[in-house]
Amino acid sequence: MRNKLIAAFACTTALVSTGAATAADLGARYTKAPAYAEPLFNWTGFYVGGHIGGAWTNEQFINNGNSGGFGDLSPGEGFRQRNSGIMGGAQIGYNWQANNYVFGMEGTISGLNNKGSFTNTVFGAGDDVFSWRANVLATVVGRAGFAVQNNLFYIKGGYAGVNNRLSVSDTVGTAGSGGQTHWANGWTVGAGWEYGVTRNWIVGLEYNYAAFGSQTYQLGGTTTNYTFDAKPRDIQWAVVRASYKFDAPTIARY
């Protein structure tokens, strides 16, 4: 009887050992699958869209002294005037994404209605009416940003140009009046935020600042030409944007 018990105990021990070895072997053979990660929003690709908002222009013009006094301004004298208006236009660009970093190029063209006029009263009641307007703004910039899933925070900088007109009218006397339009070149910087609503549609907010160089404006009078150095000293604008991004390969992270 004792021999039978010993034999049964040995058999049970062998079975337990075999089961433990099998479990250990299974643990070594099968590992837990990695957790699935949602694909990153893919910012790579071409996009086109539109924007609308407000712009502020600080206009400056100075009698450069080449033709004497005009508009009741002596050589070296001038004015600045600030005004605002609505603006809107279109953008086109391309983004490259490397992990969370996004780089791109973008061009914009915008129409704006920033303008102003006033009567110079420096020498009396005032008989000289100045007016100016900035009505077309274009930029070509580089962009660099950091993406957090569907959010992109970016800065931008590059070229800016604006169509600017200056005119003056001497309403009393024979000095005459005249005006001229120039394309002024300058630079711009800005910053913004964009959000991928879907894989193709993007909305965002943006603020920009631009400064421009002076141009010489020939304001033809009745008896002679009068010259002013004028420029939009700066233009600032804030807009809301919407863009359609064309599909690019999906970026996945594990």
C-alpha positions in Angstrom: 0.0 0.0 0.0 2.8 2.4 0.9 4.5 1.7 -2.4 1.3 2.6 -4.3 1.0 6.0 -2.4 4.6 6.8 -3.2 4.0 6.0 -6.9 0.9 8.2 -6.9 2.7 11.1 -5.3 5.6 10.9 -7.8 3.1 10.9 -10.7 1.3 14.0 -9.4 4.6 15.8 -8.8 5.6 15.1 -12.4 2.3 16.3 -13.8 2.6 19.6 -11.8 6.2 20.1 -13.0 5.2 19.5 -16.6 2.3 22.0 -16.3 4.5 24.7 -14.9 7.1 24.2 -17.6 4.4 24.4 -20.3 3.1 27.6 -18.7 6.5 29.1 -18.6 7.1 28.1 -22.2 3.8 29.8 -23.3 4.8 33.0 -21.4 8.0 33.1 -23.2 6.5 32.4 -26.6 3.6 34.9 -26.4 4.0 38.6 -25.5 1.5 41.4 -25.0 0.8 43.3 -28.2 1.7 47.0 -28.1 -1.1 49.5 -27.4 -2.6 51.0 -30.6 -1.9 54.7 -31.1 -4.1 57.0 -33.0 -2.6 58.3 -36.3 -1.1 61.8 -36.1 -2.9 64.5 -38.1 -0.8 64.8 -41.3 0.1 68.4 -42.1 2.1 67.5 -45.2 0.7 68.6 -48.5 -0.6 71.4 -50.6 -3.4 73.6 -49.4 -5.5 76.5 -50.7 -8.0 78.7 -48.8 -9.2 82.1 -47.9 -9.0 84.6 -45.1 -10.9 87.6 -43.8 -10.3 90.1 -41.0 -9.2 93.6 -40.2 -6.1 95.7 -41.1 -4.5 98.8 -39.6 -2.3 101.1 -41.7 0.0 103.9 -40.4 0.7 106.1 -43.5 3.5 108.6 -43.6 4.4 111.3 -46.1 7.0 114.0 -46.1 7.8 116.9 -48.5 11.3 116.0 -49.6 12.1 119.5 -50.6 12.9 118.9 -54.3 10.3 121.4 -55.4 9.9 123.8 -52.5 6.8 124.2 -50.4 3.5 122.6 -51.5 0.3 121.6 -49.7 1.2 124.1 -47.0 4.2 122.0 -46.1 7.7 123.2 -46.1 10.6 120.9 -47.1 11.1 118.2 -44.5 7.6 118.6 -43.0 4.9 115.9 -43.3 2.2 113.9 -41.6 1.3 110.5 -40.3 -2.2 109.2 -40.3 -3.5 105.9 -39.0 -6.7 104.2 -40.2 -8.2 100.8 -40.4 -10.5 98.7 -42.5 -11.6 95.2 -43.5 -9.4 92.9 -45.6 -9.8 89.5 -47.2 -8.1 87.3 -49.7 -6.6 83.9 -50.5 -3.6 81.8 -49.5 -1.8 78.9 -51.2 1.0 76.9 -49.7 2.8 73.6 -49.0 3.8 72.0 -45.7 6.4 69.4 -44.8 6.1 67.5 -41.5 8.9 65.7 -39.7 7.6 64.2 -36.5 6.0 67.1 -34.6 7.8 69.8 -36.6 6.2 71.4 -39.6 7.9 73.6 -42.2 6.3 75.3 -45.2 6.0 78.1 -47.8 3.0 80.2 -48.4 1.8 83.0 -50.6 -1.1 85.3 -50.0 -3.0 88.1 -51.9 -5.4 90.4 -50.1 -7.6 93.3 -50.9 -8.1 96.0 -48.2 -9.8 99.3 -47.9 -7.4 101.2 -45.7 -7.6 104.9 -46.6 -7.7 108.3 -45.1 -7.9 112.0 -46.0 -7.6 115.3 -44.1 -7.3 119.0 -44.6 -4.0 120.6 -43.6 -4.7 123.5 -41.3 -1.1 124.3 -40.3 -1.1 127.7 -42.0 -4.7 128.9 -41.5 -8.1 127.5 -42.2 -6.7 124.9 -44.6 -7.0 124.7 -48.4 -5.0 121.6 -49.1 -6.6 118.2 -48.9 -4.4 115.1 -48.6 -5.7 111.6 -49.2 -4.1 108.1 -49.4 -5.1 104.5 -49.7 -3.6 101.0 -49.5 -5.7 98.5 -51.4 -3.7 95.4 -52.3 -1.3 93.5 -50.1 0.8 90.4 -51.1 3.2 88.2 -49.1 5.5 85.3 -49.7 6.7 83.8 -46.5 8.3 80.7 -44.9 6.6 79.0 -42.0 7.8 76.9 -39.1 5.6 75.3 -36.5 5.1 72.6 -33.9 2.2 70.2 -34.2 0.3 68.7 -31.3 -2.2 66.2 -32.9 -4.7 68.4 -34.8 -3.2 71.7 -33.5 -0.4 73.6 -35.3 1.3 76.6 -33.7 3.6 78.5 -36.1 5.6 81.6 -36.9 6.2 83.1 -40.3 8.3 85.7 -42.0 9.3 86.9 -45.4 8.4 89.4 -48.2 5.5 91.8 -48.2 4.4 94.3 -50.9 1.5 96.8 -51.0 -0.1 99.0 -53.6 -0.1 102.5 -52.1 -1.5 105.9 -53.5 -0.9 109.4 -52.3 -2.7 112.5 -53.6 -3.1 116.2 -52.7 -5.4 118.9 -53.9 -4.9 122.7 -53.4 -8.5 123.8 -53.3 -7.6 127.5 -53.2 -5.1 129.2 -55.6 -3.4 127.9 -58.7 -0.8 125.4 -57.2 -2.9 122.6 -58.5 -3.3 119.0 -57.4 -2.0 115.6 -58.3 -1.5 112.0 -57.2 0.5 108.9 -57.9 0.4 105.2 -57.1 3.4 103.0 -56.3 4.1 99.4 -55.3 6.0 99.5 -52.0 8.3 96.6 -51.0 9.0 95.5 -47.4 9.1 92.6 -45.0 6.6 90.8 -42.7 6.5 88.6 -39.6 3.6 86.9 -38.0 2.3 84.0 -35.9 -0.8 81.8 -35.9 -2.7 78.7 -34.8 -4.4 76.2 -37.1 -6.7 73.3 -36.3 -7.4 70.2 -38.5 -11.2 69.8 -38.3 -11.0 66.9 -40.7 -8.1 65.4 -42.6 -8.7 67.9 -45.3 -10.3 71.0 -43.8 -8.2 73.4 -41.6 -9.3 76.5 -39.7 -7.1 79.0 -37.9 -6.3 82.5 -36.5 -3.3 84.6 -37.5 -1.7 88.0 -36.7 0.9 89.8 -39.0 3.0 92.9 -39.0 4.7 94.4 -42.1 6.9 97.5 -42.7 7.7 99.1 -46.1 10.4 101.3 -47.7 9.7 104.9 -48.9 8.8 105.8 -52.5 9.1 109.2 -54.2 5.7 110.4 -55.4 5.5 113.0 -58.1 2.3 115.0 -57.4 1.9 117.1 -60.5 0.7 120.7 -60.0 -0.4 123.3 -62.5 3.0 124.9 -62.9 5.4 122.4 -61.6 5.8 118.9 -60.1 5.9 118.4 -56.3 7.5 115.4 -54.7 6.9 113.6 -51.5 8.5 110.6 -49.8 5.7 108.4 -48.7 5.1 104.9 -47.5 2.8 102.8 -45.3 5.0 103.0 -42.3 3.5 99.7 -41.1 0.5 97.6 -41.7 -0.9 95.1 -39.1 -3.7 92.6 -39.7 -5.5 89.9 -37.9 -7.6 87.3 -39.8 -9.5 84.1 -39.5 -8.5 81.4 -42.1 -10.0 78.3 -43.7 -8.0 76.0 -46.0 -8.5 72.8 -47.9 -5.5 70.4 -47.7 -5.0 67.8 -50.3 -4.4 64.3 -49.1 -0.9 63.0 -48.3 0.3 59.6 -46.8 -0.9 59.0 -43.2 1.7 59.4 -40.4 1.2 56.7 -37.7 2.9 56.6 -34.3 3.4 53.5 -32.1 
